[in-house]
Amino acid sequence: MSMLNSGLNSYKRIIYSQWGEDGVLEEIFRRIGTTNKFCVEFGAGNGYELSNTWNLISNHNWNALLLDSNVLFCETWKKILEKIPRVKILNRFIGISGEHSLEKVLKASNVSHNFDLLSIDIDSNDYHIFRSIKSYKPRVIIIEHNPTVPPDDSIVQDPNETIAFGSSAKANVDLAHEKGYLLVAATQTNCIFVNKDDFPKLTIEEPSLSDVFDPSAISYVISSFNGASYLKSVGQNPVYGWLYRANNVTLKKSSLRAFTFGASLNRPFSKSLSEKYQPIKILRDSIDNTGSYIYMLKSVLRLLLRKK
């Protein structure tokens, strides 16, 4: 019998959410109760699809403030909620500080400092916005993590980084602990936390992240002894394998430099490994490629000298 502590992971149930968050949230509030039945979600997305709050709004009569920077998404929400005045829609970009900070928006909307649920899902600055919250203390927080990072690795993108990466689950857990929250459950892309003051009402011990983490999006690069590389996934298929294939094709078509790098840096692939894992090409793509050009020229010269 497994002795793993799975927290409330067994209550995952999809009603509108993507990975079963609906069921976990229902069970949390069944145990700790509600104080104001108020939730805040951003980005709220394009309506009830893949929403962490729509089940509470539509089936449990919650009030809500829904925020999204996409005008079309907000218009979709307004049409859906025409007959539900207890839900407010705001077309807002939420930043880390200043007038666009979450605290400023919440204050302007007269949101209680101890509202029941906050859902953060913007695929970028989630961690930094969570850190920026000072005076507000939501009882439950659900925050997105990058599911391709193993649960023992703490990493966070820089604030407002152009190439969005987000944060790892461990980074979010560490920050939650700093801010007085304990882990309750984890879905494939979200960790769910409860304020330490309410946590005893759950009658559970805090699970370790490794016990509740969903590893299905984790992939590994493995190598044969000749240096050829392959993508190995915990799941049945490499979740992001298509990125490697797409980049190989794009780079080959985009420039002679990329094509020659691909030809010079890759090795013959093993037939047996290729049947099980996704072969990938290691291509260099940086601004300063002087060293690589020299390497290529030396390789060409060696081939020419051999022919002579």
N, C-alpha and C positions, 0 to 999 in steps of 0.2 A: 504494500500500500504506500502511495506517495505521501511524504510528509511535507510537501511544499505548501506554503501559505499562499493561496490564490486570491486573498482579499475578497472582493465582491465580483471578481471576473466571471463567476458562474452565472451571474444575473444578466449577462449581455443579451440584449434582444433588440432587433431592428424593427422599428416602426417607421421612422423617417430618417433616423441617423444612418451613417455609413457603415459603422463597425460594431453596432450593438450598444452604443452609449445610452440609448433610450432606456433600456432595461436597468442598467446600473444606476442611472440618475433616479429613476422611479424608486428603486430599493433604498437608495441613500435617504431620500426625503420621506419615505415611509418610516424609516428608523429615527431620523433626527427631527422630523417635523418641518414645517415651514413657518417663517415669521411674517413675510409679506408677499410670498408667491410672485416675486419679481425677478426677471432674468434679463441679462444684457448679453447680446451676441454680436461679434464682428469678426471677419466679414460674414455677414448674414447670407451671402450667396444669392441665388436666383429664385428664392421662394422656399417652399417646404422641402425641396429635395436636399438630402444629405444634411439636414439641419439638426443641431443638437438641442434646440429649444422648441421646435414646432410641436412636438408631442405634448410638452407641458402647456403650451399656449392653447392648442386646439382641443386636447382631451382632458386637461386638468385645470382649465380656466386661469392660467397664469397671466399676469401683466408683463409687458416686455418693452425694452428699448432695443431696436435692431439697427445696426450701423453697417454701412458698406460704402466704399468709395466709388462703386460702379453705379452710374445713374440708371442704366437699364435694369439692373438688379433691384434697385430701390423702387422703380416704377412697377415692376412685377409684384413686389411685396405689397405695394399700396393697393393694387387690384385685388389681391388675395384677401387683404385685411380691411376692405371697405366697410364691412359690417362688424368689425371688432375694434371699437375705439380705444380699448384698454391697451392696445399695442401702438407704440410710436415708431415711425420710420424716419431715419436721418441719413441723408446722403453726406457722409463725412469720411475724410481720410484721417485715420488715427495715427498720430505720431508719438514719438518718445517723450517730447518735452514741448513747452510753449503752448500756444493757443490750440494746437491740434492734439494735445495730450489727452489721454483717456480721462484723467481726473477733471480737467477743464470741461470736457464734454458732459461728463456725468453731473457735475455741479450745475452747469447751465440747464440741464434737463431735470433738475430737482430730484435726482435719484438718491434714495436712502443710503447711508454709509455702510449699512450692514445688509445689503440686499442678498437674496438667497443664492443666485447662480450667475457666474460670469463664464462665458465661452469665448476663448481667443483662438482664432483660426485665420491667419493671414499669410501663411507660407513664407514668412520672412522675419520680421522684427518681433515675433510673438514673445520671445524671452525678454527682450529689452522693454517691451510694454508692460509685461508682468512685473519686472523689476521697478518700473517707474511708479507703480501704484504705492502711495504712501498713506493717505488719510482714509481710503476706502478699504473695507474688509469684507469682501463677499464670503459667505459661509462655505460655498463650494466653488471650485475653479476647475474648469476643463481646458487644457492647453495642448496645442498640437506639437508633436515632435517629428523629426526626420526619421522615418522607420528603417532607413538603410544603414543607420549607425548602430553598432552593437551596444548592448545595455551597460557595458562597463567603461564606455568611452564618453568623456565629457567634452563637448565642443559646441561653440556658438559662433555664428557669423558676426561680423562687425556690424554695428548699427547702420542701417540704411545702405548696406552693401548692394552694389548694382547686381551682382550675380547672387540671387537669393538662395540661401542654403537652410536657413532656420536654425534649429538647435537640436541637440540629442536629448533623448529621454532622461539620461542621467543628469545633464545640465539643468533640466527643468526640475527634477526631483531635488537636487541640491539647493536650488533657489527657493523652491517651495518650503523646504525645511528652514531656511534662513528667515522666511517670512511667516513662519508659524503654521504651516500646513503639513498634513501627513498624507501619504499616498494611499489610495483606496483600491484603485484598479487601473489597468492599462489596456487599451484596445490597440489595433495596429498602428494608429497614428495619433492617439491622444492619451495623455495621463490625466487622471481625475483625482483631485485633492480635496480634503475636507479640513476646515479650520480646526486647530487642535482643541479648541474649547468645545466643539460639537463632536469631535471624534469618539469620545467614550460612549456616546449613545449608539454607535454602530455595533458595539460589543464584539469587536474583532481586534486583532493585533495588526499593526502595519505590516504589509507584506514587503519583502525585498523586491526591488525592481526586476531582478533576474527571474523571480518566480512568476511574475505577471506579464512580463514583456512578451510581445508577439514577434517571433524571429522570422516570420515568413518572407519579409522583404530584404533580409540580409543576404548579401552575395559576397563571395570571396574570389580573389584572383589567385589561381594556382599555376604552377609552372612545371614543365617537363625539364629534364636535364639539359636539353639543347637551348633552353631559353624561351620556347614558345609558351604563350600564356593562354589561359582558359578561364571562363567565368563559371564559377560554381555557386549555385543558389541553395539556400535552406529549403525554399519552396520547390515545387515540382518543376517550375520553369524560372529562369532568371527574370526577376520582376522588371529590371531595367536593361535587359539584354539588348532590346531594340535600339537603345541609345548607342551602344558600341557599333552595331551594324550600320545604323544611320550615319554616324560620324565617319566611319570608314569610307562609305560611299561618297559622302559630301566632300571629305577632304581629298579623295582621289580626283574628283571632278573639279575641285576648286583651284588646284595649283599643281604644277610639276613638282614643286618642293615637297608637298605632302605625299604625293605619289611615290617619289623616290625614297622618302623616309620610310614609308610603309614597306617598300620593297627591300630596303637595306636593313631595317631593324627587325623584321620578322623572320621567323625560322619555319621550316616545314612542320606541319601539324601532325600529331599522332592520330591515326585513324580510329583507334579504340577510344582514346580520350575524347575525340571529336563527336563520337556517337553519344557520349554521356554529358559532356560539358560544352558550353558555347565558346568556340575559338574566338579570340579577340586580337586585334592588331594594336600594337603600341606605337602611336604616332606622336611625334614631337610637334608642338604648335606654339611657339613662343616668338617674341619679337626679335631677340638676339639669337640667331642660329649659326653664328660663325663657326663654332666648334663642330656642329653637325655637318656644315658644308665641307670643312676640312676633312672630316671623317669620310664623307662620300667621295671626295676627290682622291683620297688615298686609296680607297677601295677600287675605284675605277682604274687608277694607275697600276695597282697590283694585278688586276685582270689583264690589262694591256701588256704588261711585262711578261706575264705567263704565256700569252699567245705568241710572243716573239721567241 
